[in-house]
């Protein structure tokens, strides 16, 4: 048999940490898209220039283009 003991408090803390990490990642992504949109709106960068860098996925470019 396995000697496993479930700890509800540890499980809850692990779920909180996972949720916080997901929230931070989403916030960073939204912030990045917002910044790039501002650069586009101010004429400091073009969508073609962003595509040429290869740094952005098609999904990110679609989100950026939806201004």
N, C-alpha and C positions, 0 to 999 in steps of 0.2 A: 504494500500500500504506500501511497504517497503521504508524506508528512506536511500537508498544506493547511495553513490556517488563514482564512479570509479575514481581512481587517477592513471593516467598513470605513473607518476614518482615513486609512491610507488610500482606499479606492476613491473616496470622495475628493481627496486632495489631488490625486492623479488626474481625475476628470476636470477639476478646476484648472490645473496647469495646462492641460491639453486645450481647453476652451480659451484660456488667455492667449496661448500661442497662436491659435487660429485667428482670434480677434486682432492680434498685433499684425499678423501677416496680411489680413484683409485691409487693415488701416494703412499699412505701408503701400499696398498695391493701389488703393484709392488715392493716396497722397501722390504717388508717382504719376498716375494718370492725370490728376488735377494739375500738377506742375507742368507736365508736357502740354496739356491743353492751353495753359497760360502762355507758354512759349510759342505755341502755334498762333494763338490769338494776337500776340504782340509782334508777330512776324519775325521772331528770332530763329525759328526753325521751320522747315517744311515737312509735310508728311512723307514726301519722297526721300528726303534726307534721313528721316527716321527709318524708313524701310531699308535704305541702302546700308545702314549700320549692321543689320542682322541681329541686333540686340533684343528685338521685341518679337514676341510670338504673333501669329496672325490674330489671335484673340485679343491681345493687348492693343494691337493696331486698330482693330475694329472698335474697341472701347474708346480709344483715343479719338478716332474719327467721328464718333457720335457726339458732336458738340451742340 
